[in-house]
Amino acid sequence: MSTNSTQLIKDEANGNSWLSLPGETEVTIHDCGIKPTVLETEADVGKAMLNELLDTAASKEGDINIALLGGRGAQQLHRLLGKLARSGERDELLARLNVFTQDALAPMSMGNCFSFVRDFERILGDEFFHKIKSFTPMRTDAADLEAGLVEYLQKLESLGGLDIFFIGHGPEENQASHLAYIKPYSGAQQHHVAGIIPISSSILEHHISKFKAGGSEVNAADEAECRAAQYILTLGPAAILQAKKVVQSVVDADSAPAKVKTYAKVLNTRLSDNKSEALQQLNENPGLWIRLHPNSKSFVLPNLGV
């Protein structure tokens, strides 16, 4: 990505702003499907996610660029990484990590307890952040949210894009779902690398409930500020599809039972061979974007019923 932000292209529709690069080639619609790996416990899912990181570290030299997953999905991975940071066992690996967040509610102070950054700090611990090469969150307190997002994207692109996109699966109405915070009918297309979209009550409630269920220490003032957020900053389909590997985890069907049906719909819905029809399917149900990635893993628990 050029360091000149004016070269970014912005598409706007129904209040959604999506950013892309000029000259990006369109992705061929090829449904790769999903083959979920069912593991017994959240701890097992965390170990499987860590093994994906270790495999990537062993297969390439130099920096490793990852997008951390917020909420319950990756908390066991984060606990393992925090333990490794405290033990000193994997300092060489940690020193190679450029860590990015993948979505956020805005505007909101970076110190808000409902910020993914605070949750990451709580579980990963100070040692982790001292030992990694860099940490780049989305700036939810920027005076100009779009300019802050552009700066974030410039750093990500300058480092070569993501080696691993750790991703979740969020429920939506009509058995649809979101990846990162790409909402149904938000107009996200395959060349959009990130977006700023209006917040919805369903996303807001899902965000707050998963923080509470995940053990975050919350307070009324921060919750009020969180509920006043107007936008979602999110990586887009291009960031997902261009990542070298996508590692999905879905572990909270007990506290978010709608995921049983919404994940099943993604698992069992094949994208149309007709490109325009496939793009409509993806707009209606953004959880389907993962089906286009040729190198994805999906780790789930038995409570998902697959």
Disulfide bonds with the S-S distance in Angstrom:
none
